[in-house]
Amino acid sequence: MKILATNVYVGPSLYAHFRVIRHQVDIGALEDWPSVRLGEGFIDSLVEALPGLENHGCSYGEPGGFLRRLREDEGTWMAHIWEHAAIELQNMAGSSVSFGKTRSMGPTGHYNMVFEYQQKDVGLEASRISRQLLLSLLPADLKSGFDDEIDPDFEFGEARDDFIRFAQRKELGPSLYAHFRVIRHQVDIGALEDWPS
């Protein structure tokens, strides 16, 4: 489960009209292990670690939609789960982000994973921690294939708390961020109004 390339978009892009991070990822052998095959133990542990996933609408557009995707039919694939985990970790730290989109690309197991962020370093760190969380939750028989990628000292509760402190140092608080967005919008409009004709 590797990140092959990363792009950080600070404005409108092909993927969204707001800030997003795009990872090109290779989920390797996990292509053969959608969420239903990973099992209820994996899904339950994921939701226990990130309870806010229950509110993700995903393609259903209503709370609980992502959990339906995890449990129905054959489930969903690891890159898509990774996207939602990165979004939810940012929300746990106080960001207000919800957009994500993951699509297969090129060779089998390769995906474009796109997700919203407010602060670049926070978004990138959320992705890194989400990856470690997902690897740590794999069934024991699968973990051995990822020994070189799994941090043996990873403990999610500690990583989550450290991440929240990190994010609070990096990001504006919710009310200050709302003021910033209004001011930025006013400046952008003002700049256009003053533009010579």
C-alpha positions, 0 to 999 in steps of 0.5 A: 500500500504505497503512495506513488505520487502526491499533488497538493492543489491550493485552488481550483483544479481538475479534481475540485474547485477548492483545496485538495490533495491527490495521491496516486496509490498502489494498494498491491495485494489488497486489490483482491481484498475489498472490505467485505472480504477483510471481514466484520472485524476489520470494519468494526475496528475501523469504525471504533477508531474513527466513529465519525465515519458513521456520518459519511454519506459517500455516494448515497448522499446520506449519513451511514452511506459509507458504512453501507459501502463497506458492508454491502455486496463485495464492499469497497476497496482500500484506497477508498477506505483510506480517502475516508479515513484521511477526511475523518481524521482531519474532522476529528482535529477540527477541520471542516472537510468532506469531499473525497473521490477515489477512482481506479487508474492504469494498472490493477491496484492503482488509484487516484485518491483525492481528498479535501484539506484546509491546511496542507501539512494537516492533510498530508499527515492525516493521510499518513496516519490513516495508512498506518491505521488501515495497515494495523487493522488488517487481518493477521494473515494479511499483515505478514505481506506488509511487514516492511510497511507496518510501523511496529510501534504504531498505536492509533490512540497515541497517533490520533492525539499527537495528530490533533495537537499537531493540527491545532498548532497548524490550522486556524480555529473554526471561527477564525477560519470562517472569518478568514474565508469571508475576508479572503472572499472580500479581498478577491472581489475587491481586487476584481472591482479595482481591476482596470477596464 
